[in-house]
Each structure stands twice: as structure tokens, then as C-alpha cells.
Amino acid sequence: MIEIEHRYWQAIEDKDVDAVPSMTDDPCILTGAQGVAEIDHKAFEHMMRPAPWTIDVFAFGDDEQACMLGEDVAVVVAYSVHEGLTVEGFQSIWGGDTACRTRV
């Protein structure tokens, strides 16, 4: 499951508009610097295509955790991720976020 999360973040960094929705529920709950929102695949694609931001680099912390909630039911994955971003032409310092995803 952790490897899937690495591929997910790599697809976001690559702005791979086809790969990201294939790894995301429709709709999904998204958390980030702007707060929490429920978005569907079309909104996710719209957010990624003309985005004034790029993820230049990302790294997972050493606190990755995965837990099965039941046999073939769901997996909860939690981790910290640090991002180096460029937003509207300005590079940001590494920011740290905590992410938690549930995969069924």
C-alpha cells in the first residue's frame, strides 16, 4: 500500500491527469493547505491541468503506517510527506503535511 502512495505522489508531481484519477475514488476527500474538500474525477482533473503550481520534489517521512481494518475490507495508510513546490513562479521551502488515505 505504501508503494501505491509513492506512485500516487509521483503521478501528481508528473501532473499525470490519467494516472491520478485511476488511483483515486470518485468522489474522493482531499486534504491540503486549503482545507478539506470532496471532489470528483472531473474536478480533480480541472485542478491539475491549469494549476499554477508544480511539485518539484517530494519525500515521505519515516513514519509510514498501514493498517488493515479487516480481511479484504480496507487499508488505512498514514504518513508525513514533505514537498518542495513552485507556486505562481515562486519556489517554496519544504513544507510538511500529514496524509491519511483509506483504500478499499
N, C-alpha and C positions, 0 to 999 in steps of 0.2 A: 504494500500500500504506500509506503514511503516513496518507493521508486515512481509510482504513478504521480505523486505530488511533485517530484522533481521534474517529470516530463510535462506536467501541467504548467509549472512556472516557466520552464524553458519555452513552451508554446506561447505564453504571454509575452515573454521577452522578445521572441521572434515575431510577435504580432501575427501568429498563425490563426487567422479567423476561422479556418476549417477545423483545426485540431482542438481548440479550446472548447467550443460547444460540444464536441464529441465526448469530452471528459467532464461535462457539466450537466447537471439535471436541468430540466426545463419545466417550470421556472426553478431558479436557484436563489439562495440567500447569499448576498455578497457583503462582506465587511471590509472596511478600509478607512482611510483618513477622512472620508466624507460621511462616515457612519455606517448604517446597516440599511440594505435595500433588497427587495425581492425583484429579480429581473428575469426575463425570458431570453431565449437564444437571440431573437431579433434585437433586443435592447443591448445584449452583450456585444453582438457584432457591431452595432451602431457606436457603442462606447469605444471599441477598439480601433475601428477604421480611421476616423479623422482625429484620433487622440493627439493632443498637444504634448504628450509625454512619451518617454521611452524608458524602459527598464534597461539600464546599461549593464548592470551586473546584479546578481542576487546570490545569497548564500544562506543555507539553513543553519540554525544554531545546533548545539549538541544535545538538545533536549527533546528530540523527536520521540513521540509516543504513538502507538497504535493499539487499539483495544477492540476485540470482537464483542459485540453485545449479545450474540447468540449464534448458534450454528446457522450459517447461510442467511443471517438477518441483516447485519450492518456492521461496519467498522467505523470507529471514531478515530480520526488522526488529528493530533495536535502538535504544533511545533512553532518555533520562532523563526522568522525569516528576516533577513536584512537586505535592503535594496539600495542600490545606487541609481538615482533617477535623473533624467533631464526633463524639466517641465518648462514648456514655452521658451526653450533655448537656454535655460539656466540649470546648471548641474547642482544637485543637492548632495549633501553629505549622506553617508549611510544612515538610513532610518531603520528602526526595528519595529516589527509588527508581530503580533501573535496570531496564528491562524488555527482554526479548528474546522475540520470538514467531516461530514458523515457520508460514507459511501455504502450504498445498499447493493 
